Structures are given as C-alpha cells and as structure tokens.
Amino acid sequence: MTRTITIDQTITVSNLAQQLDLPATSLISQLIRNGLMLTLNERIDLDTVSLLIEELGLDVKVIAPSKVADAEQPLMRENVINQTRPPVVAVMGHVDHGKTSLLDKIQGSDQVSIEAGGITQHISAMQIKHQDRLITFLDTPGHEAFAAVREHGALLTDLVVLVVACDDGVKAQTLEAIRFAKKSDVKILVALTKIDKDNANLSLVKQQLAEQDLLAEDLGGQVVMIPLSSKTGQGIDEFLDMILLLADIQELQADSQGLATGVIIEASMKQGLGAVASVLIQEGVLRLGDFVVAGGSWGKIRSLKDSLSKTISQASASTPVVVSGFKSLPEFGQNFRVVASEKEAKQLANQHHQQTDFQSSGMSRGELLRMINRQTEIQEYKLLIKADVQGSLTAILDGLKVLDTEEVAHRVVNAGVGEISENDLNVAKIGQATIYCFHLSISQDIKRLATKLGVIIKSYDVIYELLEDVKLALESLLTPQIITTDLGQLQIKGIFKTAKTELICGGQVISGRLSLPALVRISREGEILAEDLEVKSLAKGSTDVSEVEQGVMCGVRLATAKKINLKENDKLEFYRQEVKKRTL
C-alpha cells in the first residue's frame, strides 16, 4: 500500500529519514553511493527526495503542503471600475535588426548610439502619444544570451512587434521571439525594417515568415506586416495606427482606481536612492507613499518617475514608471502589489522568504543528477558576478549554465547587483574567484585593493563578450586531446649501443615511412618493452636523413631513460603525437 508523506520545499536528511522510517545511516549511505557527502542537518529539495525514494524502491508518495497566499497570487478585487487602458507592446527580434532604432524614431531619441555594441542590454520601457492616445513600448534585448529577459517581455504584453530586417531575413533570435510570442498567446505584428536598403527583399522575408506559420495578409494570411524605415520614417505612422487598431479590437481594460499590481521590469542600486525599480503597472493606480511588496522585497514608494524621468504623483495601468523605496532589491520579473499597511507588506515578504529559502540551502535535482553521473573529477572555474541591474544578472547566470559539461563547470561564489564592494573582493579572495562585472564603473580604491589582494577583476559592457571569456577560461581547464599518427615500423637487424641514456641500432623499414620528428614504441612478439622514446636521428650509411622509405635499411639513435635489453627482430614502431586544445 502506498504511503504518503508531506514535505515542505526542503527537508533535512535527518527529518527525511524519520519520515521514511529509515535509519539515518542507511539514507546517508544511499546519498554517498550517489556521490553526495551530506550531513544529517543539510537540506535537500523535493525533486531530490523523489529521486532518492525511487532509487531506494520505496512505495512512498511525496506531496508538498499548500502554499500560503503571497504577492504572486492574483489579487481579488472588489467594486472594480474598469476603463480602457493603453496597449503594452513588446518589440522583439534578432540583434541589429533595428528594434531600438525604430523606437528612437518614434520617440525622437538616439538611444541606439549609446548602447554597448549596438545591442540593447536591458528591457527598456517608454510611453508615447499617437493620435492623442498612449502606447507603451518595451524594447527587449536581441542577443541570444538575453533569452530569459526577452521571454519576460513577451509575457508582459498585449502585442508583440516582431522586427525583421529586410536585408537580413529570419534569424535565430527571430525564431525565438516567435516562439515566445506564441507561448504567451499574444497577437503578432511584423515590422519589416530597413526597406531603404538596396538589398532589401520583402518577398523573401515574407516567404521565410510563412514557413514559421506567419502568413502575411497580402498572401492570404492574417498577420499584419508593415514595411518601414527608421532612417526615412516611411511607414511609421501606419505602424502606430495599426497598433491602436489591434488594441481596439482587443478592447483592453483595467481597474482604474484600485490598489496597483504589476511586474518588476528592472531593478538596480542607485547611490543616494538605494534600490530602484522600473515597474509596469498592470491594474489599479500606483501612488507616492504606497506600501508595495514584490516577492521577498517590500517598501514604501518614495519617488515616482515616468519613462522620461519626470516626477509624477501617481500612475495608472499600462504605465512604465521608475520607483524607489524598496528595502532590498526586488527580483527581475517579480510580481508586485500595493498593500494597505507596512505590517502587511512585511508579513507577505517574510512569507515569501520562508517559501524560497530552499533555493539557496537545498540541493537541486539537476545538481544531484550531475553528481551521480559524473565519471571524472570535475574541474571548476570560480567566479563572482556583479551587474548593473537584475535583468542583466539573470541573463548572465542563464548564459553561464549552458557552458557546463561533465568535465568542466563554472561555480558562482556570489552574485549581485551594484558596484563592487570591499566585501566582494574579500569573498573573491577567499573563494579564489575571478570577479566579472557588467556595465559597472570601478573606483580607483577598489582597483588598488584588488591588486593588493591579488583578485582579478574583468569588466564588460557587452554580455556575450563576458560569456565568451568565461567559455575560454573553462576551455583552458579541459584536458588536451592527444592525437597519435602512426608513421611506420622498423625490424631490428643489428644493435650497436645500449646505454642508459642512448640506444643505437639498425634495421629495415617493413611498413610505412619513417620521418622526423617522431617517437618510438619498442615491441617484442606483441609485448611492449618501452614507448614514447624520442628519435634523435635517422641515418642511411654515414648520412643523416629526415625520411626513410619502406624496404630501406637505416640506422636509428634513440634517447632513453634506462637501459633497454634490445634483441634482433624486435620492432620499432614510429609515431607522432600532437597536442590539440579542446573547445566547448
């Protein structure tokens, strides 16, 4: 009969043994067999517990207790007064296809010229007015390393604008953006950019999109595609009109008076302000002085600014704003809500912490499986990550995950948002880690202290350059590949000298071709007597040569580490070895 046990998000080894009615020593033995050296007081998560129960062959079902209500659950609203709200539009697509340039043209700014590497590094939000109506745009990063950031962009929106350059066509991140949009079940509007280029090919791009089930209206489909140019402005008004039309069809509405709820777009630490968050309001009204909670972070709104950095007193649904007042840095992508009091905000944040402690203390199923399947001692590269905002940190950490193999892996000793501190240097020193900082300035004091402590700091403004450098560091830990090439064999006919450090003999090449440089393996009737002996010279008669063909008699001088008792008819097998650096 199946027995049921209830386990919270994590459980200690000791408590698990009690729940399973097993001696603690038996459970620890099973963990050791799986390569896990854990004590009675260390914690493991639900997935790991399930895996252990399966391996032990126990007829036990594991269930988790129901979660307490927190800020991530939908807010029950009463006496809702709905009003039409602006559409929220995510602009997505492949790197360098003109997303930011398009928004610059609409807003009249020049953001693209200051983006590192010409690539958007964060989700940026702005609100513009067209035909006396507001439209909110989210500009998402286009590089592959920002998959998590980009997916959040899709999930936040009413409409996805898929930007495809007519001179380049559908690319990897185009496909990814399509997948995100379909996953979030939102309408897709295609912006066919760079039509002013001489090599623009509208027909080819539409054909490529049709292969992804995005068929243009003029080809009999239902997907609106607007050709436009951010350089000349052609098609921009038609593009904005279409966004408003698609919004009208959806009849977008939101609570216009209640307590605000929404999502954290970005979060960073600012000198003099502390934790600052860019948020998108989804329902209700956010006001100065409101108490807010986002996961384990809470605070009181002390400043409120719109996307143009103008101070405002309140903001309604579909509006992106920048707020300060959080006691700690809220997580990127975290839902937030306004609550009635400071006491309630604290309580909800504490409940969230209790539920998510296992993320830092528990061992995940993935880590367990990697340890179980590990065949050789893994080589670790230790690093400490500091980034400007939470979104960048998320992208970096996600990008690092795909670099690990069964032979080499990265280990983040610490990660956070904000400038490098003295504590970061001490942590890196103790953990023997290299500090990787993204989009941050480094003070001269920190540089001097890092030099004194022997801590290496590497700084980047483009994320894929950071990931590429970590990849190179991991590759340097890989055991090189030894490539052996067989050259030929010589059968010994005469032995002239057998000293401790040198061997001179002669014979006939019976297969292949001998050439220098080379190593030699000595064998007698299939048994290896010595190997990896360096060939010092080859000779035909009294003349040194670099090659000897099959069937030719020659002399051989070898360097040895000990005396070898060579006999006639022994074989010298010539080969060459090349050390090749491996890559991930």
C-alpha positions, 0 to 999 in steps of 0.5 A: 500500500502506498504511503504518503508523506508531506514535505515542505520545499526542503527537508533535512536528511535527518527529518527525511529519514524519520519520515521514511522510517529509515535509519539515518545511516542507511539514507546517508549511505544511499546519498554517498553511493550517489556521490553526495557527502551530506550531513544529517542537518543539510537540506535537500529539495523535493525533486531530490527526495523523489529521486532518492525514494525511487532509487531506494524502491520505496512505495512512498508518495511525496506531496508538498503542503499548500502554499500560503497566499503571497504577492504572486497570487492574483489579487481579488478585487472588489467594486472594480471600475474598469476603463480602457487602458493603453496597449503594452507592446513588446518589440522583439527580434534578432540583434541589429535588426533595428528594434531600438532604432525604430523606437528612437524614431518614434520617440525622437531619441538616439538611444541606439548610439549609446548602447554597448555594441549596438545591442540593447542590454536591458528591457527598456520601457517608454510611453508615447502619444499617437493620435492623442492616445498612449502606447507603451513600448518595451524594447527587449534585448536581441542577443541570444544570451538575453533569452530569459529577459526577452521571454519576460517581455513577451509575457508582459504584453498585449502585442508583440512587434516582431522586427525583421530586417529586410536585408537580413531575413529570419534569424535565430533570435527571430525564431525565438521571439516567435516562439515566445510570442506564441507561448504567451498567446499574444497577437503578432505584428511584423515590422519589416525594417530597413526597406531603404536598403538596396538589398532589401527583399520583402518577398523573401522575408515574407516567404521565410515568415510563412514557413514559421506559420506567419502568413502575411495578409497580402498572401492570404494570411492574417498577420499584419506586416508593415514595411518601414524605415527608421532612417526615412520614417516611411511607414511609421505612422501606419505602424502606430495606427495599426497598433491602436487598431489591434488594441481596439479590437482587443478592447483592453481594460483595467481597474482604474482606481484600485490598489496597483499590481504589476511586474518588476521590469528592472531593478538596480542600486542607485547611490543616494536612492538605494534600490530602484525599480522600473515597474509596469503597472498592470491594474489599479493606480500606483501612488507616492507613499504606497506600501508595495511588496514584490516577492521577498522585497517590500517598501514604501514608494518614495519617488515616482518617475515616468519613462522620461524621468519626470516626477509624477504623483501617481500612475495608472495601468499600462504605465512604465514608471521608475520607483524607489523605496524598496528595502532590498532589491526586488527580483527581475520579473517579480510580481508586485502589489500595493498593500494597505499597511507596512505590517502587511507588506512585511508579513507577505515578504517574510512569507515569501522568504520562508517559501524560497529559502530552499533555493539557496540551502537545498540541493537541486535535482539537476545538481544531484543528477550531475553528481551521480553521473559524473565519471571524472573529477570535475574541474571548476572555474570560480567566479563572482558576478556583479551587474548593473541591474537584475535583468542583466544578472539573470541573463548572465547566470542563464548564459553561464549554465549552458557552458557546463559539461561533465568535465568542466563547470563554472561555480558562482561564489556570489552574485549581485547587483551594484558596484563592487564592494570591499566585501566582494573582493574579500569573498573573491579572495577567499573563494579564489574567484575571478570577479566579472562585472557588467556595465559597472564603473570601478573606483580607483580604491577598489582597483588598488585593493584588488591588486593588493589582494591579488583578485582579478577583476574583468569588466564588460559592457557587452554580455556575450563578450563576458560569456565568451571569456568565461567559455575560454577560461573553462576551455583552458581547464579541459584536458588536451586531446592527444592525437597519435599518427602512426608513421611506420615500423622498423625490424631490428637487424643489428644493435650497436649501443645500449646505454642508459641514456642512448640506444643505437641500432639498425634495421629495415623499414617493413611498413610505412615511412619513417620521418622526423620528428617522431617517437618510438614504441619498442615491441617484442612478439606483441609485448611492449618493452618501452614507448614514447622514446624520442628519435634523435636521428635517422641515418642511411650509411654515414648520412643523416636523413629526415625520411626513410622509405619502406624496404630501406635499411637505416640506422636509428639513435634513440634517447632513453631513460634506462637501459633497454635489453634490445634483441634482433627482430624486435620492432620499432614502431614510429609515431607522432603525437600532437597536442590539440586544445579542446573547445566547448 
